Amino acid sequence: MTTRTLPPAAYDRLTAAVARDTGDRRTAALWSHAAALVRHAHVHGLAPADERPPGPDGLLKSLESLAGCHPALAPLADPAVLPLWEQPLGSAAWNAIEEFWDRHPALEDGRRVDGYALGDAYQLLSDEARKGRALCQTPPWVARLLLRLSLEPAIEEWGPADVRMIDPACGTGHIAVAAFHMARVPPIRGRRSAPVGHGPRAVERALAAVSGVDLDAYAAALTAYRLLACSASVLGVSLDQVPASWPVNVAAADSLLDRTEPLLAAGAYHACVANPPYITPKDPAVRDQVRAAYPQVAAGKYSLALPFTALMLEHLAVPGGFVAQLTANSFMKREFGKRYITDFLPRFDARWIIDTSGAYIPGHGTPTCILVHRARPPVGDTVTVIRGNRGEPHVPEDPARGLVWEAIEDAVDNRLAWDRFQAGADLARRSGDTTT
């Protein structure tokens, strides 16, 4: 999959140009991105109207039309989420937005409607989201590996009809969209129960299986739009024809501190998958609230990634549920990680530790690793560790085909193949013992 993403400076110039009209970079980013979202809906035949109304007023009418397509899209017409109705846009700023998207549409190559480029564009346009909340999208190839080590075994264990997953830091929905496709058409390996069908029931079931929560209300609305866009595309219909009764489990909330949001109910998920913020909270009040809520991991100048681990392992996952995250490896080197390593993580069943610090992951300047645990006490004495020996010799043209990332995927493939072989051999041995 190839996306048409420009260098970050190009998006920053657009935001700056529009902000000269709005007087506010946040609103400028939202005007710019909302225009891209409406274009996405029209280009792919998802909007209820064939023609896109012109001008800023036309954009507002299009957003209201999309908001009426499904209850999950109502935030697109909510001024608290998109304050566009309160800050009108002049013709010069509008022309700059139109010219930008004419030249550089936020679309994937071909007819894919997944919206990866749309999600990336919001990160690039909004420095408030990027710097203030550390919004950093998980590339689709990284999301697929995280899900392969968490949602896929959860489907094998609990069955495709019952499995549920959540990304409690979903951003604009890269992981949630990948999970939707995996839940709709589960991979078939070994002696597995037959997957759910490929028709409307499979789409409804996949929507019910996937949940996402994010602090950024617009990012959450974009996640809901993307999930519905994928659903409508599979069904071959426009957004207003996706049944309003079908669930879209996406909410705007503080995953770490909100205990009233239904999607954050305890013990509800068989797989928890996230690429949480790596920053330390800048607001002292929030920092202290998180430290009080997660004293087992939030020590010193902690990274928010550690409380997210505790949230998933101790609260969100069912007993034995799979928890996978891409996270900064700073906890391995700094004092705040000592309690996390010596006291917290040993309580859980570690399955994978993968060094991704040498891989080129766009937007992730911080060295990272992948951690996969099960929400249960340790079982056995084996943890699969993939260690990095060297980084990329140069920036790969296609990061998904970088030497380091491909080596990581090969190592995962080999280990999973060996595990399946051992499981099959053990089953055959037990069957032979039973029949003799």
N, C-alpha and C positions, 0 to 999 in steps of 0.2 A: 504494500500500500504506500503510495506517495502522496504527500500533502504539499500544498502550495504556500508554504510559510516563508515569509520574507525575513531579513535580518531584523532584530528587535528595534533598531534605530528607526526603521521605516514606520513602525506602528507608533513609536514615541512621537515622531513628527506629526502624524495624523492627530493624535490626542492633543498635542500642543496647539495645532492649528484650530481645532474645534474649541479648545478651552479659551481661546481669545474671544470667542463669541459667548460661551456659557459662563466664563469666569471661574470655572471649577473643573479640574481635571477628572474628577470622578464622574461627574455628569457627562463630560465630553466622551469619556470611554464608554459609558452606557449608551449614549446616542449612537456612537460609531458601531458598537457591537450589535445593538438592536437592529440596525439597518442590515448587518450581515446575516443575522438570524432570519429576518423576514425574507431576504433574498434566497437563503437556503431553502425555506419552505416553498417558495414559488418555483425555484429552479427544479425541484424534485417533485412538483405536483402535489405537495402535501397541504397547501393552503386551500381553504374552501372556495376562494375566488380565483379565477384564472389570471386576472390582471392585477399588477401591483400598483396601488394608487400612488401618484407622484407627490413629491415634496414632504416636508416634515409632518404636515397634517395627515398626509397619506400614510406615513409610517405609523403614526398613532392609531389610525383606523385599522391598519393591518394587525397591529399588536392586539387591539381589542377583538378583532375577528379571530385571531389565533387563541386568545384567552377563552373565547366562548366554545372552542372545539372540544375541550375536555376539562373536567374540574381540576386536574393537576396542572393545567396551564394558566389558571386564573391569576397567578402572580405576575404574568406578563402585562396585565392591565392594572396592576396595583401600584399607585404612586409611591408607596413606602418601599417597594422593591425597585421600581424604575421611575425615578422622579422626573420624567421627561415632560409630563403635562404641566409641571410647575415651572419649568425652565425652557421656554420656547427657543427654537433654533433659527438663526438667520439664514438667508439664502447662500451667503458665501461659505459658511461652515457646512451647510447641506451639500453644496456642490463639491466641496473637498471630500466629503464622505463618499458621495456617489462616484466620483472619479477614482478614488482609491479602490473601491470594491469592483468597479468596472475593469480595472487593470489587474487586480490581485484578488480574485474571489476566494472566500474562505471555504473552499470545497476540496474534497479528495478527488484524485484523478478518477475518471470513469463515472459510474452512476452510484457509487457508494453513498449512503445517506447517514453513515455513523456519526459524522460531525466531529471527527478528531481535529480537523483544521479549525472548525468553529470554536471548539474548546480551547485550543492553543491560542487563538486570536484574542480571547478575553484575557488570558494571562499576559499577553504581550501589550494589550491596550491599557490595562488597568495597573498602574504602578501602586495604587492603594492596595489592591488585592495581592499583588506580587510581593511588595515590600512590607506592608502592614500585617498581612495574614499569611505570608510565606506560601501563597498559592503557586504550586509548581506541578504541572500535569505529569502523570505517569505515562511514558510512551507506550503504545499498544503492545509492543513486543515484550516489554517488562511486565505489563499487566497480564499478558498471557502466561508468562512463566509463574508469576505469583499465584494465578488461579489454577494452574496445572498442579501446583504443590499443595493446594488447599481445597478449592471448590471441587476439583475433579475427584480426589479421594473421598470427599464428603458425599458426592453423588453416588460413588460406588458403595459407601457404607450405609447411607440412609435412603438411597433411592432417588431417582430424578423427580418423582412426583411429590416428594415431601421436603426436599432440601431447601434451606433458606440461607442467604448470605447477606452481609452488610459491609459497606465501606463507610466507617464513621467519620471520615475526612474526605468526602467524595469529590470535592472541587467541582469541576464541570462535567465529571462523569466518565472519564476514560476507563476506569476499572469497572464501573457499573455496566457500561455498554458491553464490554468484553464478557462480563459475567452473564448478561442477558443472552448473548449468543450461545455461550456454553450451556446454560440451563435450558435453552430452547432445543438445541440439538446436542445432547451429551455425547462425548467421545465414547466409542465402544472399544473396550480392551478386555480380553479374557472372558471369563464366564460371568457376564453381567446380565442383569435383568434388561429387557428390551426398553429402549428409551421411549419417552412420551412421543405422541404423534407429531407431525410436522405442520399441522393446520392451525386454525384459530385457537384450538384448545392449548396447543403448545405455546403459542404467543402469550395467551392469558396466564398460563402456568409460569412462564419465564418472568413476566412482569411481577407476579406474586412472589417469586423466589428472590428477587433482587431488591435490596434496600440501600439507600444512601442518605447521609446527613452531612450538612456542612454549615459552618457559621455564616457564610456569605449567601444571602438570600437570592441574589441573582444567579450565582453559580449553581445553587440548588435548582432554581427554575430552569436553567439551561440543561441540567442533568435530566430533569423530567421531560423536557422537550425532546432531547436526544433519544430517550427510551421510547417515547411515543412515536417519534419519527421512524425508528427502526421497526417498531410494531406495524405502523401503517405501511411501510415499504414491503415488509414480508407479506402482508395481507393484500397488497395491491390496491389500497384505498387512500383517501385523504384523511387528515387528522380528525375531522369532524365525524368520520364514520367508524372510528375506533370506539367501541362501546364505553359509555361514560361509567358503567359499573365496574370496568376492569381496573384493578388497583395499580397505582403508580406510587411506590413506597419511597418517596423522597421528601425530606423535610429540611427546613432551615432552623438549626438549633445549635447550641453549644454542647457538643457530644460529651465533653469532659465534665460538665457541671450541671446540665439539665437532666433532672430525674422525672420530669413530667411528660416528656415527649414519648409517645407510644412506641415509636420505632427504636427507642433505646431501652426497651424492656429487658429485664434480666433473663439470661439463659434462653434466648430466642433463636440463636443462629448456629448453624452447623459449620459455617465458614465465615471468618472475619478477615477481611483483606484491606490493607491500607498502605498509603504512602503519606504518613502524617507530617505535619510541620516539624522542622528540626530546630526551630528558633526557641529562645527563652522568652516568655511573655514580657512585653515591655511595660505593661501597666502593673505597678506594684500590687494593687488590690487584687487583680486577676491572678498574679503570680502567687500571692499568699493563699487565695481560695483554692487554686489547683494543688498547692503544696499541702493544704489541710485535707483535701479530698483524697490525695494519693501519697500519704506519708511514706509508704513502703518503697517508693521510687523517686519522688520529687525532692531530691536533696541538693543543697547548694544552688549553683546556677544551672539548673537542670534543663535538658532539652524536652520540649513538649512530646517528642516521640516516645519517651519513657512512660508518661501517664497514659498515652494511647495504648501502649502494650498492656498495661495493667487493666485498662478499661475492657479491652477485648478478651483477655485471658480470664479475668476474675468476674466480669459482669455480663458481657454480651454473649459469650459462647456457651453452648450446651456442654455438659460434661463430656469430655473427649472431643470437642469441636476443634477444628483446624484454624490456626491463626497464623497468617503470613503478612509480612510487611517489608517494604523497602525502607530502610532507615539510615540515618547518619551513623557512621561508626565511631563518632566522637566519644561515646560512652565507654569505649574500650581503652581510651587514653587519658581521660580526664577524671578528676576526683568525684564528680557527681555520679559517675557510673559505678562506683565501687559497691554501693549497697545493692544496686540493680543486678550486678553480676554475682556477688557472693551470697546474697540473701533471697532475692526475688526470683530470678530465672531458674535456679536449681529446684524450685518447687514444681516446675512444669516439665512436660515431656518434650524435650528438644528433638527435632527431627532433622532440620537442615540449618547449616550456617554457611552462607555463600558470600565470598568476598567479591563485591562488584566495584571496588574502588578503582580498579584499573580499566573498567569499561567506560566507553564514552556514552554518557546518557545526557542528551541535550537538556540544558536548563539546570542540571544538577552539578554545580561546582563543588559541592561538599562531598567528600569521599563517603561511599555508601556500602551497605551490606544487606543481604536478605536473611531474615530470621523466620523460621517456621517452627511452631510449637503446637502441641495438642493440649487442650485445657484439662489436664489430668496429671497426677503425679508421674514421675519418670517410669517408663516401661523399658526394660532391657538395658543394655550398656552400650548401645551404638548410636552415634550421632553422625550424620553424613556432613562432612566439611569439604568445601571446595575452596582451596586457597589460591590466591593470585600470586604469580611469580613476576609478572611484568605488566606494564600498561600498554595501551595502543601505541604503535610506533608513529602514527600520524592520525589526524582526525579522519575517520572513515566517511566516505561519501554517503553511504547508507549505514547509519548507526546500528541497525538491526543485523547488519552483516559484518560488523567489526570483528577483528580477529579475537579479541578478548571475549566479546559476548557470544560468539559462535562456539568458542572453547567451553564457556560455561554451559551453554545449552547441550553440547555434546556430552559433557560430564554428567549432567542431569539425566540425559537419555540413557547413558550407559548404566547409571546406578538404578534407575527405575526398571530397566530391562532385567538387570540382575535380581532385583527384588521380586519381580513377577516370576522369574524362573525359579527362585527359591520357594516362593509361595506355592507354585505349581508342583514342585518336587515334594514339598512337605505334604500337600494334599494327597498326592499319589501314594506317598509312603503311608499315610494314615489309612487311606482306603485299602491298601494292600494288607496292613495289619488287621483291618476289620474282617476281611474276607478269608484270612488263613485260620 
